[in-house]
Amino acid sequence: MDFLALVKKRRSCRAFLPDAVNTEQLQLILQAAQLAPSACNLQPLKLHVLQGAALEQARACAWLYNAPLAILLCTEDDKAWVRRHDGENFALADAAIAIDHMALMAAALDLSSCIIGAIKLDPLRCALKLPDNEHPQLILALGHADPSAEDKVQLHDKRKALTELTCYQA
Ligand SMILES: Cc1cc2nc3c(=O)[nH]c(=O)nc-3n(C[C@H](O)[C@H](O)[C@H](O)COP(=O)(O)O)c2cc1C
């Protein structure tokens, strides 16, 4: 599949079948995050694979729909690149790239996903006993799409025109 076709294939899924994501698929998705670029290659990331009781605890703190698996992406902000002249910390940028790599890998494996930012941070930290230096940033809800469910949000096709997004400067 060419890259643009893969990018077009990925879309947020908010209704999943109960079918499991297998270990091989999960490893490939985690590898995609491992290979994501990060500022100064500092890789300030921790990937928590949430299943079983941990997944249910996370579901109480984040809008994970009925995904049978989720990957919580935390950053160790103290290990991220900080731009010296203005103090900008790039942890969230690193996390965003890694989660998109995973979402695209999932699509390449015919799995579906949804990136979730609607997280109650402190309850999640507490439920999963996260270390103090880990900052929960985003969760990838993962699984097989339920083909019988309607897209509840229907935002996917509402793309701004390239002319609105782009400006050329010379
Ligand atoms: C940083 C980020 C946070 C998001 N958080 C949520 C969320 O909490 N819940 C949700 O249902 N979708 C969430 N989304 C999915 C977006 O709503 C979705 O990407 C957007 O509507 C475009 O649709 P598409 O992913 O199908 O192309 C998030 C996406 C991103 C990139």
PDBQT file of the ligand as one rigid body, heavy atoms in Angstrom, charges set to zero:
ROOT
HETATM    1  C1  LIG A 201      -4.319  14.896  20.175  1.00  0.00    +0.000 C 
HETATM    2  C2  LIG A 201      -5.637  14.243  19.851  1.00  0.00    +0.000 A 
HETATM    3  C3  LIG A 201      -6.553  14.011  20.855  1.00  0.00    +0.000 A 
HETATM    4  C4  LIG A 201      -7.763  13.390  20.563  1.00  0.00    +0.000 A 
HETATM    5  N1  LIG A 201      -8.628  13.104  21.568  1.00  0.00    +0.000 NA
HETATM    6  C5  LIG A 201      -9.786  12.453  21.298  1.00  0.00    +0.000 A 
HETATM    7  C6  LIG A 201     -10.645  12.074  22.358  1.00  0.00    +0.000 A 
HETATM    8  O1  LIG A 201     -10.382  12.295  23.533  1.00  0.00    +0.000 OA
HETATM    9  N2  LIG A 201     -11.799  11.407  22.029  1.00  0.00    +0.000 N 
HETATM   10  C7  LIG A 201     -12.105  11.106  20.742  1.00  0.00    +0.000 A 
HETATM   11  O2  LIG A 201     -13.148  10.483  20.514  1.00  0.00    +0.000 OA
HETATM   12  N3  LIG A 201     -11.281  11.441  19.700  1.00  0.00    +0.000 NA
HETATM   13  C8  LIG A 201     -10.145  12.094  19.966  1.00  0.00    +0.000 A 
HETATM   14  N4  LIG A 201      -9.279  12.412  18.948  1.00  0.00    +0.000 N 
HETATM   15  C9  LIG A 201      -9.625  12.038  17.578  1.00  0.00    +0.000 C 
HETATM   16  C10 LIG A 201     -10.042  13.260  16.738  1.00  0.00    +0.000 C 
HETATM   17  O3  LIG A 201     -11.336  13.659  17.103  1.00  0.00    +0.000 OA
HETATM   18  C11 LIG A 201      -9.958  12.868  15.256  1.00  0.00    +0.000 C 
HETATM   19  O4  LIG A 201      -8.615  12.580  14.935  1.00  0.00    +0.000 OA
HETATM   20  C12 LIG A 201     -10.481  13.958  14.315  1.00  0.00    +0.000 C 
HETATM   21  O5  LIG A 201     -11.835  14.200  14.552  1.00  0.00    +0.000 OA
HETATM   22  C13 LIG A 201     -10.288  13.598  12.843  1.00  0.00    +0.000 C 
HETATM   23  O6  LIG A 201     -10.936  12.377  12.553  1.00  0.00    +0.000 OA
HETATM   24  P1  LIG A 201     -10.112  11.101  12.046  1.00  0.00    +0.000 P 
HETATM   25  O7  LIG A 201      -9.110  10.724  13.118  1.00  0.00    +0.000 OA
HETATM   26  O8  LIG A 201     -11.155  10.040  11.836  1.00  0.00    +0.000 OA
HETATM   27  O9  LIG A 201      -9.399  11.480  10.786  1.00  0.00    +0.000 OA
HETATM   28  C14 LIG A 201      -8.066  13.021  19.220  1.00  0.00    +0.000 A 
HETATM   29  C15 LIG A 201      -7.120  13.235  18.225  1.00  0.00    +0.000 A 
HETATM   30  C16 LIG A 201      -5.919  13.824  18.523  1.00  0.00    +0.000 A 
HETATM   31  C17 LIG A 201      -4.898  14.009  17.424  1.00  0.00    +0.000 C 
ENDROOT
TORSDOF 0
